Amino acid sequence: MSIPQVLEVAVGLIVVYYILGSVVSLVTQWINEVLESRGKALEQYLIKLVGEHKENKYLNDLVSLPQLKALRPIRYKNFFSIFSSATEPKKLEKIPVATLVDAYFDIVGLTSKKQLDLLELAELVDKLPDSEGKKAFINWINQGVTSISDLKARTTAYFTGMMEQAAATFRARARSFVIMLSIGITVLFGTDSIQLAKALWTNAELRTIAAAQANAVVAREGANADLSELIDSLGAFSIKIGWWQTEQFPQTSSAGDWAVYLLFKVVGLGLTAMAVSQGSSFWYDLLKKLTAPTSGSSGSKGSSGAGGSGAAEAAG
């Protein structure tokens, strides 16, 4: 068995996984921005801190503070705004913990205070809406904490944990979406890993195309391509949208032949979906490691200077 040929097949598969992963990443980014997924995950935890209201009054009071309003990301109003350049502030996505603590102390009325006795502090906290944040303050007061500096230190630690939970919630939701989208993209393009590996093994020209694509990806330090360019790259491997129109189905009515075909097709598509869900950055890093020694040896032999040297330089 030829080891270089095995590596060429592996590089070809990785290039396809990388391109499909880039498609998934691009679509995921678009959808997350349109749905404000990160902002909604953060908002869920801010409501826990300030309390829930049918019109989100308490949340609006918090995010309307100047130090938080300034953190809202600016994006297009909607899809059609790309033609008019109309933008608007979107939901908060990230808040530095120190900024959030200061904003919360503004809401509570503790910002200008240096020291309070137990009764004064209890009166201020009692005015807060029912929330996990209020419960935390009551718990600290019951423990005898009345120093503003001590309260701020405890609030900072508490909010740090809450912000980490908000980020973890978004990542978990995004991961689930990436997996589902990876399955959908794989089925849409019909990228069967088993079938593709066979094609790469038997087709030297296709392996050459894969090597060229790999060098191009590594040379530009990742994909700076739009969706149409990524789809064109898949086209180089004869991977098209609507693959079922050109699929070579078994030319038989034998149930056994169809069962074997379906089994291999499901396994092949499943392998691709699992690979694509790992993300384009994972496959880019692996591609960089695999192409670096290949490019280096190509350059020492004096073959094909431009593509190989570019990949070697990027890898270095």
C-alpha positions as CSV (number, residue, x, y, z in Angstrom):
1,M,0.0,0.0,0.0
2,S,1.4,3.4,-1.0
3,I,1.7,5.6,2.1
4,P,1.8,8.9,0.1
5,Q,-1.4,7.9,-1.7
6,V,-3.1,7.3,1.6
7,L,-2.0,10.7,2.8
8,E,-3.3,12.3,-0.4
9,V,-6.7,10.6,0.2
10,A,-6.7,11.8,3.8
11,V,-5.8,15.4,2.7
12,G,-8.6,15.3,0.1
13,L,-11.1,14.2,2.7
14,I,-9.9,16.9,5.2
15,V,-10.1,19.6,2.5
16,V,-13.8,18.7,1.9
17,Y,-14.5,18.5,5.6
18,Y,-12.9,21.9,6.0
19,I,-14.9,23.5,3.2
20,L,-18.1,22.1,4.5
21,G,-17.2,23.2,8.0
22,S,-16.6,26.7,6.7
23,V,-20.1,26.6,5.1
24,V,-21.6,25.6,8.4
25,S,-19.6,28.2,10.3
26,L,-20.7,30.9,7.8
27,V,-24.4,30.0,7.9
28,T,-24.3,29.6,11.7
29,Q,-22.8,33.1,12.1
30,W,-25.5,34.6,9.9
31,I,-28.3,32.9,11.8
32,N,-26.9,33.7,15.2
33,E,-26.6,37.3,14.3
34,V,-30.1,37.5,12.8
35,L,-31.7,35.6,15.8
36,E,-29.4,37.4,18.3
37,S,-28.8,34.0,19.9
38,R,-25.8,35.2,22.0
39,G,-27.8,38.2,23.3
40,K,-30.8,36.1,24.2
41,A,-28.6,33.7,26.2
42,L,-27.1,36.6,28.1
43,E,-30.5,38.2,28.6
44,Q,-31.8,35.1,30.2
45,Y,-29.2,35.4,32.9
46,L,-29.6,39.1,33.3
47,I,-33.3,38.5,34.1
48,K,-32.2,36.1,36.8
49,L,-30.1,38.9,38.4
50,V,-32.6,41.8,38.2
51,G,-36.0,39.9,38.2
52,E,-38.7,39.2,35.7
53,H,-41.4,41.5,34.6
54,K,-44.1,41.0,32.0
55,E,-42.6,43.9,30.1
56,N,-39.0,43.3,31.2
57,K,-39.1,46.6,33.0
58,Y,-36.3,45.7,35.4
59,L,-34.1,44.4,32.6
60,N,-34.7,47.5,30.5
61,D,-33.7,49.7,33.4
62,L,-30.4,47.8,33.7
63,V,-29.5,47.7,30.0
64,S,-30.5,51.4,29.5
65,L,-27.7,52.5,31.8
66,P,-25.1,54.4,29.7
67,Q,-22.2,52.0,30.4
68,L,-24.2,49.1,29.1
69,K,-25.9,50.9,26.2
70,A,-22.4,51.6,24.9
71,L,-21.7,47.9,24.7
72,R,-24.5,47.0,22.4
73,P,-23.3,45.7,19.0
74,I,-24.2,47.7,15.9
75,R,-25.5,45.6,13.0
76,Y,-27.8,45.8,10.0
77,K,-31.5,46.2,10.9
78,N,-32.5,43.4,8.6
79,F,-31.5,41.5,5.5
80,F,-32.5,44.3,3.2
81,S,-30.5,46.8,5.1
82,I,-27.3,45.6,3.3
83,F,-28.5,47.8,0.4
84,S,-29.3,50.9,2.5
85,S,-26.6,50.5,5.1
86,A,-29.2,51.0,7.8
87,T,-28.0,49.8,11.2
88,E,-29.2,49.6,14.7
89,P,-28.0,48.5,18.2
90,K,-28.8,44.9,18.9
91,K,-29.0,43.0,22.2
92,L,-26.0,43.0,24.5
93,E,-23.8,40.0,23.9
94,K,-20.9,40.5,26.3
95,I,-20.5,42.6,29.4
96,P,-17.3,42.9,31.4
97,V,-18.0,41.7,34.9
98,A,-16.7,44.9,36.5
99,T,-19.0,47.0,34.3
100,L,-22.0,44.8,35.2
101,V,-21.2,45.1,38.9
102,D,-21.0,48.8,38.7
103,A,-24.3,48.9,36.7
104,Y,-26.0,46.7,39.2
105,F,-24.9,48.9,42.1
106,D,-26.3,51.9,40.3
107,I,-29.7,50.1,40.1
108,V,-29.6,49.1,43.7
109,G,-28.5,52.6,44.8
110,L,-25.2,51.6,46.4
111,T,-22.8,53.4,44.0
112,S,-22.4,56.6,46.1
113,K,-22.4,54.8,49.5
114,K,-19.2,54.1,51.4
115,Q,-20.7,52.4,54.5
116,L,-24.2,51.5,55.5
117,D,-25.6,50.1,58.7
118,L,-27.6,46.9,58.6
119,L,-31.0,48.7,58.6
120,E,-30.2,51.1,55.7
121,L,-28.8,48.2,53.6
122,A,-31.8,46.1,54.3
123,E,-34.1,48.9,53.2
124,L,-32.3,49.4,49.9
125,V,-32.3,45.7,49.1
126,D,-35.9,45.3,50.0
127,K,-36.8,47.7,47.2
128,L,-35.3,45.4,44.6
129,P,-37.6,43.2,42.6
130,D,-37.7,39.5,43.4
131,S,-34.7,37.9,41.7
132,E,-31.7,35.6,42.3
133,G,-29.7,38.8,42.7
134,K,-31.9,40.0,45.5
135,K,-31.7,36.6,47.2
136,A,-27.9,36.7,47.1
137,F,-27.9,40.2,48.7
138,I,-30.3,39.1,51.5
139,N,-28.1,36.0,52.1
140,W,-25.0,38.1,52.5
141,I,-26.8,40.6,54.8
142,N,-28.0,37.8,57.0
143,Q,-24.3,36.7,57.2
144,G,-23.5,40.2,58.6
145,V,-21.9,41.6,55.4
146,T,-22.6,45.4,55.3
147,S,-19.3,46.7,54.0
148,I,-19.7,48.1,50.4
149,S,-16.3,46.8,49.4
150,D,-17.1,43.3,50.7
151,L,-20.5,43.3,48.9
152,K,-18.8,44.4,45.7
153,A,-16.2,41.6,46.0
154,R,-18.9,39.0,46.6
155,T,-21.1,40.4,43.8
156,T,-18.1,40.3,41.4
157,A,-17.5,36.6,42.2
158,Y,-21.2,35.9,41.8
159,F,-21.6,37.8,38.5
160,T,-18.4,36.1,37.1
161,G,-20.1,32.7,37.6
162,M,-23.3,33.9,36.1
163,M,-21.6,35.3,33.0
164,E,-19.7,32.0,32.6
165,Q,-23.0,30.2,32.7
166,A,-24.5,32.5,30.1
167,A,-21.5,31.8,27.8
168,A,-21.7,28.1,28.4
169,T,-25.5,28.2,27.6
170,F,-24.8,29.9,24.3
171,R,-22.1,27.5,23.4
172,A,-24.2,24.5,24.2
173,R,-27.1,25.8,22.0
174,A,-24.7,26.8,19.3
175,R,-23.1,23.3,19.4
176,S,-26.5,21.6,19.0
177,F,-27.3,23.9,16.1
178,V,-24.0,23.2,14.4
179,I,-24.6,19.4,14.7
180,M,-28.0,19.8,13.1
181,L,-26.8,22.1,10.4
182,S,-23.9,19.8,9.7
183,I,-26.3,16.9,9.1
184,G,-28.5,19.1,6.9
185,I,-25.5,20.4,4.8
186,T,-24.1,16.9,4.4
187,V,-27.4,15.6,3.1
188,L,-27.9,18.7,0.9
189,F,-24.5,18.1,-0.8
190,G,-24.7,14.3,-0.5
191,T,-21.0,14.2,0.7
192,D,-20.5,10.5,1.3
193,S,-17.1,10.0,3.0
194,I,-16.9,6.3,1.8
195,Q,-17.7,7.2,-1.8
196,L,-15.4,10.2,-1.8
197,A,-12.5,8.2,-0.3
198,K,-12.9,5.6,-3.1
199,A,-13.0,8.4,-5.8
200,L,-9.8,10.0,-4.4
201,W,-8.1,6.6,-4.2
202,T,-8.8,5.7,-7.8
203,N,-8.5,9.2,-9.4
204,A,-5.1,10.7,-9.4
205,E,-6.4,14.0,-11.0
206,L,-8.9,14.4,-8.1
207,R,-6.0,13.9,-5.6
208,T,-4.1,16.6,-7.4
209,I,-7.0,19.0,-7.2
210,A,-7.3,18.2,-3.4
211,A,-3.6,18.9,-2.9
212,A,-3.9,22.2,-4.8
213,Q,-7.0,23.2,-2.7
214,A,-5.1,22.2,0.5
215,N,-2.1,24.4,-0.4
216,A,-4.4,27.3,-1.3
217,V,-6.2,27.0,2.1
218,V,-3.0,26.9,4.1
219,A,-1.3,29.6,2.1
220,R,-4.1,32.1,2.9
221,E,-4.2,31.1,6.6
222,G,-7.7,29.8,6.5
223,A,-10.8,30.6,4.3
224,N,-11.5,34.2,3.6
225,A,-14.1,33.1,1.0
226,D,-17.8,33.8,0.7
227,L,-20.4,31.1,0.4
228,S,-20.3,31.0,-3.5
229,E,-16.6,30.5,-3.5
230,L,-16.9,27.7,-1.0
231,I,-19.5,26.0,-3.1
232,D,-17.3,26.4,-6.2
233,S,-14.5,24.7,-4.3
234,L,-16.8,21.8,-3.6
235,G,-17.6,21.7,-7.3
236,A,-14.0,20.9,-8.0
237,F,-14.6,17.5,-6.2
238,S,-17.8,17.0,-8.3
239,I,-19.9,17.7,-5.1
240,K,-23.1,19.6,-6.1
241,I,-26.3,20.7,-4.5
242,G,-29.0,18.3,-5.6
243,W,-26.6,15.3,-5.6
244,W,-29.6,12.9,-5.7
245,Q,-30.1,13.9,-9.3
246,T,-26.8,12.5,-10.4
247,E,-26.5,9.7,-7.8
248,Q,-25.8,6.2,-9.3
249,F,-28.5,4.2,-7.7
250,P,-28.4,0.3,-7.8
251,Q,-29.7,-0.8,-11.2
252,T,-31.5,-3.7,-9.6
253,S,-34.7,-4.6,-7.8
254,S,-32.8,-6.8,-5.3
255,A,-33.7,-5.9,-1.8
256,G,-30.3,-7.1,-0.7
257,D,-28.4,-4.8,-3.1
258,W,-30.5,-1.8,-2.0
259,A,-30.0,-2.7,1.7
260,V,-26.2,-2.7,1.3
261,Y,-26.4,0.5,-0.8
262,L,-28.5,2.3,1.9
263,L,-26.3,1.0,4.7
264,F,-23.1,2.3,3.1
265,K,-24.8,5.6,2.1
266,V,-26.0,6.2,5.7
267,V,-22.7,5.4,7.2
268,G,-20.8,7.5,4.6
269,L,-23.1,10.5,5.2
270,G,-23.0,10.0,9.0
271,L,-19.1,10.0,9.0
272,T,-19.2,13.3,7.0
273,A,-21.7,14.9,9.3
274,M,-19.7,14.0,12.4
275,A,-16.5,15.2,10.8
276,V,-18.0,18.5,9.6
277,S,-19.5,19.2,13.1
278,Q,-15.9,19.4,14.5
279,G,-15.6,22.8,12.9
280,S,-13.5,24.3,10.1
281,S,-10.7,25.4,12.5
282,F,-10.1,21.8,13.6
283,W,-9.6,20.6,10.1
284,Y,-7.6,23.7,9.1
285,D,-5.1,23.0,11.9
286,L,-4.8,19.3,10.9
287,L,-4.5,20.3,7.2
288,K,-1.7,22.7,8.1
289,K,0.2,19.9,9.9
290,L,-0.2,17.5,7.1
291,T,0.7,19.8,4.2
292,A,3.7,21.4,5.9
293,P,6.1,18.4,5.5
294,T,4.7,17.7,2.0
295,S,5.2,21.3,0.9
296,G,8.7,21.3,2.4
297,S,9.8,18.1,0.6
298,S,8.2,19.4,-2.7
299,G,10.3,22.6,-2.4
300,S,13.5,20.7,-1.8
301,K,13.0,18.7,-4.9
302,G,12.4,21.8,-6.9
303,S,8.9,20.9,-8.0
304,S,6.0,23.3,-8.4
305,G,7.4,26.3,-6.6
306,A,4.6,28.7,-6.1
307,G,1.9,26.5,-4.5
308,G,4.3,24.5,-2.4
309,S,6.4,27.3,-1.1
310,G,3.3,29.3,-0.2
311,A,2.0,26.5,1.9
312,A,5.4,25.9,3.5
313,E,5.7,29.6,4.4
314,A,2.2,29.7,5.9
315,A,2.9,26.6,7.9
316,G,6.1,28.0,9.2
